[in-house]
């Protein structure tokens, strides 16, 4: 957790993983020269099982207090939305919503409505009710196993966003089947970045790079974009280079959790439509105006593959998908006004 009393941390202008420290003019495509004597200021906070970080240019040092204050929003969101906290609103909904309607604040109602709509648009590839399947396969507690067909079928009967009944007028949520649970893990980090960015804009910040671990980035820019490498956990070299300006990048990849049974590798990302781990795609990156949407769609495209990504980008403007299948080069679809992809 960032110590609010500590002096600002400074770092030299050297490349740091996915972010390259240069700007690009969006009208000409040319890179802008940078003062090599400049430095970067970073405020960070450990939350949601990852490191949230805000990067500012040295000339914007006056915005560091606003960055620190904006990070406080993450603690509030985690306390309300995490399934790993028994006291959270989401945990309370999971315990009670199959029995009776549970009151929820307008912000949570709007987020759940967004999740249901994204599930509909992706044909169920993105689904916040897939926890019973993750538990069935043992990935919820990092104990991967191959379950029986009966166990998979039983878990599938509890999954599906159509089970979430939202009463906006009353401000309440109910599940229409027993055993349904919601988990915002596939959208939560991006949603938190959106809220942090909102707080910074209200404070007058116009130029900053926000990140949540290795999976979610949001670029606020007053001019030239932030240069970022799109990477895959299964490849050593970058898949693409992106200049982001007032846009977000979300990446999902197969790799960290898996179980091998009779020589077959089963990854931890479960396709809620079939009940089986998704296969064939090693990584999916999405550029969108919202970090929450980029987060959710990267998971959907990791599951649904190139066919879903291509269809979605054709039907929805301002979304870019970069999808990599096993052993093949990445394929890109769509356009976004805040992104230049190389």
C-alpha positions as CSV (number, residue, x, y, z in Angstrom):
1,X,0.0,0.0,0.0
2,X,1.3,3.4,-0.9
3,X,2.5,5.4,2.2
4,X,0.8,8.8,1.9
5,X,3.5,10.3,4.1
6,X,6.4,9.0,2.1
7,X,8.2,11.2,-0.4
8,X,7.3,10.7,-4.1
9,X,9.1,7.8,-5.6
10,X,11.1,8.7,-8.8
11,X,12.4,6.4,-11.5
12,X,14.6,7.0,-14.5
13,X,13.1,7.1,-18.0
14,X,14.0,3.5,-18.9
15,X,11.7,0.9,-20.5
16,X,9.7,-1.0,-17.9
17,X,8.1,-4.1,-19.4
18,X,5.0,-3.3,-21.3
19,X,5.3,0.5,-21.2
20,X,7.8,2.3,-23.3
21,X,8.6,5.9,-22.4
22,X,8.0,7.9,-25.5
23,X,5.1,9.8,-27.0
24,X,3.6,9.7,-30.5
25,X,1.7,12.4,-32.4
26,X,-1.6,10.9,-33.4
27,X,-2.0,13.1,-36.4
28,X,1.4,12.5,-38.0
29,X,2.4,9.2,-36.4
30,X,5.8,10.6,-35.5
31,X,7.4,10.0,-32.2
32,X,8.1,13.1,-30.1
33,X,11.6,13.6,-28.7
34,X,11.8,13.3,-24.9
35,X,14.2,14.9,-22.5
36,X,16.4,12.1,-21.2
37,X,16.9,14.0,-18.0
38,X,13.2,13.6,-17.2
39,X,11.9,11.0,-14.8
40,X,8.6,9.3,-13.8
41,X,6.6,9.4,-10.7
42,X,4.7,6.4,-9.6
43,X,2.1,5.9,-6.9
44,X,1.0,2.3,-6.2
45,X,-1.4,0.3,-4.1
46,X,-1.6,-3.5,-3.5
47,X,-5.2,-4.6,-3.9
48,X,-7.3,-7.2,-5.7
49,X,-4.4,-9.6,-5.7
50,X,-2.3,-7.3,-7.9
51,X,-0.4,-4.0,-7.9
52,X,-2.3,-0.9,-9.0
53,X,0.0,1.8,-10.2
54,X,-0.4,5.4,-11.5
55,X,2.5,6.8,-13.6
56,X,3.0,10.5,-14.1
57,X,5.6,12.5,-16.1
58,X,8.0,14.6,-14.1
59,X,6.4,17.8,-15.4
60,X,3.1,16.7,-13.8
61,X,4.5,16.2,-10.3
62,X,1.8,18.5,-8.9
63,X,-0.8,15.8,-9.6
64,X,0.9,13.3,-7.3
65,X,-1.4,14.0,-4.4
66,X,-4.5,13.6,-6.7
67,X,-3.0,10.2,-7.8
68,X,-2.6,9.1,-4.2
69,X,-6.1,10.1,-3.3
70,X,-7.6,8.4,-6.3
71,X,-6.0,5.1,-5.3
72,X,-8.2,5.2,-2.1
73,X,-11.1,4.3,-4.4
74,X,-9.7,0.9,-5.0
75,X,-10.0,-0.1,-1.3
76,X,-13.6,1.0,-1.2
77,X,-14.4,-1.1,-4.3
78,X,-12.6,-4.2,-3.1
79,X,-14.4,-4.0,0.2
80,X,-17.7,-4.0,-1.6
81,X,-17.2,-6.2,-4.6
82,X,-14.7,-8.9,-3.7
83,X,-16.0,-12.5,-3.3
84,X,-13.0,-13.1,-1.0
85,X,-14.4,-10.9,1.7
86,X,-17.3,-12.3,3.6
87,X,-18.5,-8.8,4.5
88,X,-18.7,-7.6,0.9
89,X,-21.9,-6.8,-0.8
90,X,-21.2,-9.4,-3.5
91,X,-20.7,-12.1,-0.9
92,X,-24.0,-11.1,0.7
93,X,-25.7,-11.3,-2.6
94,X,-24.3,-14.7,-3.3
95,X,-25.5,-16.0,0.1
96,X,-29.1,-14.5,-0.1
97,X,-30.2,-13.8,-3.7
98,X,-31.4,-17.3,-4.4
99,X,-33.8,-17.0,-1.5
100,X,-34.9,-13.3,-1.6
101,X,-34.1,-10.1,-3.4
102,X,-31.1,-8.3,-2.0
103,X,-30.8,-4.5,-1.8
104,X,-27.9,-3.0,-3.7
105,X,-26.6,0.5,-4.4
106,X,-27.1,2.2,-7.8
107,X,-23.4,1.8,-8.7
108,X,-23.4,-2.0,-8.1
109,X,-26.7,-2.3,-10.0
110,X,-25.3,-0.5,-13.0
111,X,-22.2,-2.7,-13.0
112,X,-24.2,-5.9,-12.8
113,X,-26.4,-4.6,-15.7
114,X,-23.3,-4.0,-17.7
115,X,-22.1,-7.5,-17.0
116,X,-25.4,-9.0,-18.1
117,X,-25.3,-6.9,-21.3
118,X,-21.7,-7.9,-22.1
119,X,-22.7,-11.6,-21.6
120,X,-25.5,-11.2,-24.1
121,X,-23.3,-9.4,-26.6
122,X,-20.7,-12.2,-26.4
123,X,-23.1,-15.0,-26.6
124,X,-22.3,-16.1,-23.0
125,X,-18.5,-16.2,-23.4
126,X,-18.2,-13.6,-20.7
127,X,-20.2,-14.7,-17.7
128,X,-19.8,-13.6,-14.1
129,X,-21.8,-16.6,-12.9
130,X,-19.2,-19.2,-13.9
131,X,-17.8,-19.7,-10.3
132,X,-19.5,-23.2,-9.9
133,X,-17.5,-24.4,-12.9
134,X,-14.2,-23.0,-11.6
135,X,-15.0,-24.8,-8.3
136,X,-15.9,-28.0,-10.0
137,X,-12.5,-28.1,-11.9
138,X,-10.7,-27.1,-8.7
139,X,-9.3,-23.9,-10.0
140,X,-11.0,-21.7,-7.5
141,X,-8.5,-22.8,-4.8
142,X,-5.6,-23.7,-7.1
143,X,-6.3,-27.5,-6.9
144,X,-6.9,-28.3,-10.5
145,X,-8.5,-31.7,-11.3
146,X,-10.5,-33.4,-14.1
147,X,-14.1,-33.6,-12.8
148,X,-16.7,-36.2,-13.8
149,X,-19.3,-35.4,-16.5
150,X,-22.0,-35.5,-13.9
151,X,-20.2,-32.9,-11.9
152,X,-19.7,-30.6,-14.9
153,X,-23.4,-30.9,-15.9
154,X,-24.4,-30.1,-12.3
155,X,-22.2,-27.0,-12.3
156,X,-23.4,-25.9,-15.7
157,X,-27.0,-25.9,-14.4
158,X,-26.1,-23.2,-12.0
159,X,-24.3,-21.0,-14.6
160,X,-25.8,-18.3,-16.8
161,X,-26.3,-14.5,-16.5
162,X,-30.0,-15.0,-17.4
163,X,-30.4,-16.2,-13.8
164,X,-29.6,-12.6,-12.5
165,X,-32.8,-10.7,-12.0
166,X,-32.2,-7.0,-11.5
167,X,-34.8,-4.6,-10.3
168,X,-33.4,-1.2,-11.0
169,X,-36.4,0.7,-9.6
170,X,-36.2,-1.0,-6.3
171,X,-32.4,-1.3,-6.3
172,X,-32.3,-5.1,-5.8
173,X,-30.8,-8.3,-7.2
174,X,-32.2,-11.8,-7.1
175,X,-31.2,-15.1,-8.6
176,X,-33.9,-17.3,-10.2
177,X,-32.1,-20.6,-9.5
178,X,-30.3,-22.1,-6.5
179,X,-26.5,-22.3,-6.6
180,X,-26.0,-19.2,-8.7
181,X,-23.0,-17.1,-7.7
182,X,-21.4,-14.0,-9.2
183,X,-17.7,-13.2,-9.3
184,X,-16.5,-9.9,-10.9
185,X,-12.9,-11.1,-11.3
186,X,-13.0,-10.9,-15.1
187,X,-14.1,-7.2,-15.0
188,X,-13.2,-5.9,-11.5
189,X,-9.7,-4.6,-12.1
190,X,-10.7,-2.7,-15.2
191,X,-13.8,-1.3,-13.5
192,X,-11.5,-0.1,-10.6
193,X,-9.2,1.6,-13.1
194,X,-12.2,3.4,-14.7
195,X,-13.3,4.7,-11.3
196,X,-9.8,5.8,-10.3
197,X,-9.5,7.6,-13.6
198,X,-12.9,9.3,-12.9
199,X,-11.5,10.6,-9.6
200,X,-8.3,11.9,-11.2
201,X,-10.2,13.8,-13.9
202,X,-12.4,15.4,-11.3
203,X,-9.1,16.6,-9.7
204,X,-8.0,18.1,-13.0
205,X,-5.5,15.4,-14.0
206,X,-5.3,15.1,-17.8
207,X,-2.2,12.9,-18.4
208,X,-1.4,9.7,-16.6
209,X,-1.0,6.0,-17.2
210,X,-3.0,3.6,-14.9
211,X,-2.4,-0.1,-14.6
212,X,-3.7,-3.1,-12.6
213,X,-1.1,-5.8,-12.7
214,X,-0.2,-7.1,-16.1
215,X,-3.7,-7.4,-17.4
216,X,-5.3,-3.9,-17.5
217,X,-4.0,-0.5,-18.6
218,X,-5.8,2.8,-19.0
219,X,-4.1,5.8,-20.7
220,X,-5.2,9.4,-20.0
221,X,-3.5,11.7,-22.4
222,X,-3.6,15.4,-23.2
223,X,-1.7,15.0,-26.5
224,X,0.6,12.2,-27.7
225,X,-0.2,8.7,-26.6
226,X,1.5,6.3,-24.3
227,X,3.6,3.6,-26.0
228,X,2.8,0.1,-24.8
229,X,3.9,-3.3,-25.8
230,X,1.1,-5.9,-26.1
231,X,2.5,-9.1,-24.6
232,X,1.4,-12.7,-24.1
233,X,2.4,-14.9,-21.2
234,X,3.3,-17.7,-23.6
235,X,5.7,-15.6,-25.8
236,X,8.9,-13.9,-25.0
237,X,8.6,-11.2,-27.7
238,X,5.9,-8.5,-27.9
239,X,2.8,-9.3,-30.1
240,X,2.3,-5.6,-31.1
241,X,3.1,-2.1,-30.1
242,X,0.3,0.3,-29.3
243,X,0.1,4.0,-28.7
244,X,-2.9,4.6,-26.4
245,X,-4.6,8.0,-25.9
246,X,-7.6,8.2,-23.7
247,X,-8.3,4.4,-24.1
248,X,-7.8,1.2,-22.3
249,X,-6.0,-2.1,-23.0
250,X,-7.1,-5.4,-21.4
251,X,-5.2,-8.7,-21.8
252,X,-6.2,-12.3,-20.9
253,X,-3.9,-15.3,-21.4
254,X,-3.9,-19.0,-20.9
255,X,-1.1,-20.2,-18.7
256,X,-0.9,-19.6,-15.0
257,X,-3.2,-22.4,-13.7
258,X,-3.8,-25.7,-15.4
259,X,-4.0,-29.4,-14.8
260,X,-2.6,-32.2,-17.1
261,X,-4.5,-35.4,-17.3
262,X,-3.4,-38.3,-19.6
263,X,-1.2,-35.8,-21.5
264,X,-3.9,-33.2,-22.1
265,X,-3.5,-29.8,-20.6
266,X,-6.6,-28.1,-19.2
267,X,-6.3,-24.4,-18.5
268,X,-8.1,-22.5,-15.7
269,X,-10.2,-20.3,-18.0
270,X,-13.5,-22.2,-18.3
271,X,-15.9,-21.7,-21.2
272,X,-19.3,-21.2,-19.4
273,X,-21.1,-22.3,-22.5
274,X,-19.7,-25.8,-22.4
275,X,-18.3,-26.3,-18.9
276,X,-14.9,-27.2,-20.3
277,X,-11.6,-25.2,-20.3
278,X,-11.2,-22.9,-23.3
279,X,-8.5,-24.0,-25.7
280,X,-6.8,-22.9,-28.9
281,X,-6.2,-19.3,-28.0
282,X,-3.1,-18.3,-26.0
283,X,-3.9,-14.7,-25.5
284,X,-6.5,-12.0,-26.3
285,X,-6.0,-8.3,-26.0
286,X,-8.7,-5.7,-26.4
287,X,-8.6,-1.9,-26.8
288,X,-11.7,-0.1,-25.8
289,X,-12.8,3.3,-24.3
290,X,-13.5,1.6,-20.9
291,X,-11.0,-0.5,-19.0
292,X,-13.9,-2.6,-17.6
293,X,-15.1,-3.4,-21.2
294,X,-11.5,-4.1,-22.3
295,X,-11.1,-6.5,-19.4
296,X,-14.4,-8.3,-19.9
297,X,-13.9,-8.7,-23.7
298,X,-10.4,-10.0,-23.4
299,X,-11.7,-12.9,-21.4
300,X,-14.6,-13.4,-23.8
301,X,-12.3,-13.5,-26.8
302,X,-9.8,-15.8,-25.0
303,X,-12.8,-18.2,-24.7
304,X,-14.6,-17.5,-28.0
305,X,-11.5,-17.1,-30.2
306,X,-11.0,-15.4,-33.5
307,X,-14.6,-16.0,-34.7
308,X,-16.2,-14.2,-31.8
309,X,-13.6,-11.3,-31.8
310,X,-14.1,-10.7,-35.5
311,X,-17.9,-10.7,-35.2
312,X,-17.9,-8.5,-32.2
313,X,-15.6,-5.9,-33.7
314,X,-17.6,-5.8,-36.9
315,X,-20.8,-5.2,-34.9
316,X,-19.4,-2.7,-32.3
317,X,-17.4,0.4,-33.2
318,X,-14.3,1.6,-31.2
319,X,-13.1,-1.9,-30.2
320,X,-9.8,-3.5,-31.3
321,X,-9.1,-7.2,-30.7
322,X,-5.6,-8.8,-31.0
323,X,-6.1,-12.6,-30.7
324,X,-3.3,-15.2,-30.8
325,X,-4.0,-18.8,-31.4
326,X,-1.6,-21.6,-30.4
327,X,1.5,-21.6,-32.6
328,X,0.2,-18.8,-34.9
329,X,0.8,-15.1,-35.4
330,X,-1.6,-12.6,-33.8
331,X,-4.7,-11.5,-35.8
332,X,-6.2,-8.0,-35.3
333,X,-9.7,-6.8,-35.9
334,X,-11.4,-3.4,-35.4
335,X,-10.4,0.2,-34.9
336,X,-10.3,2.7,-32.1
337,X,-9.7,6.4,-32.4
338,X,-7.5,6.4,-29.3
339,X,-5.1,3.7,-30.6
340,X,-2.4,3.3,-33.1
341,X,-1.3,-0.3,-33.5
342,X,2.0,-1.4,-35.0
